[in-house]
């Protein structure tokens, strides 16, 4: 990979998502619609860049169990990752910031119940979300190739 992972992590706010998960693809589509200024860059966990990021943080590249959010160079996982993204969207979504009032142990317990059962609850897809002319600014792999 031409770009150093450390530089990428410092330069971009990143959301690493499971591209074969139906709910994760829905999440990515939601972000494309409501993160209108593409503050966060989407990266598939199954992509070469996604795998490099997972390895950098010593996380499994075989079993992906949480969304990762890298904001201002800091890593967030589980419910905190979700809240970190929502607080940077416009109203009404930024109101989810009040979720921080719920103790993290409770938030993460609920997050893990959904995350660990997401394939059974929502299924998987072979039609992973790909960059298109309309949404390419939301994907990091595309931004790196152009720079």
Secondary structure, 3 states (H helix, E strand, C coil): CCCCHHHHHHHCEEEEECCCEHHHHHHHHHHHHHCCCCCEEEEECCCHHHHHHHHHCCCCCCCCCCCEEEECCEEEEHHHHHHHHHCCCCCCHHHHHHHHHCCHHHHHHHHHHHHHCHHHHHCECCCCCCCCCCCHHHEHHHHHHHC
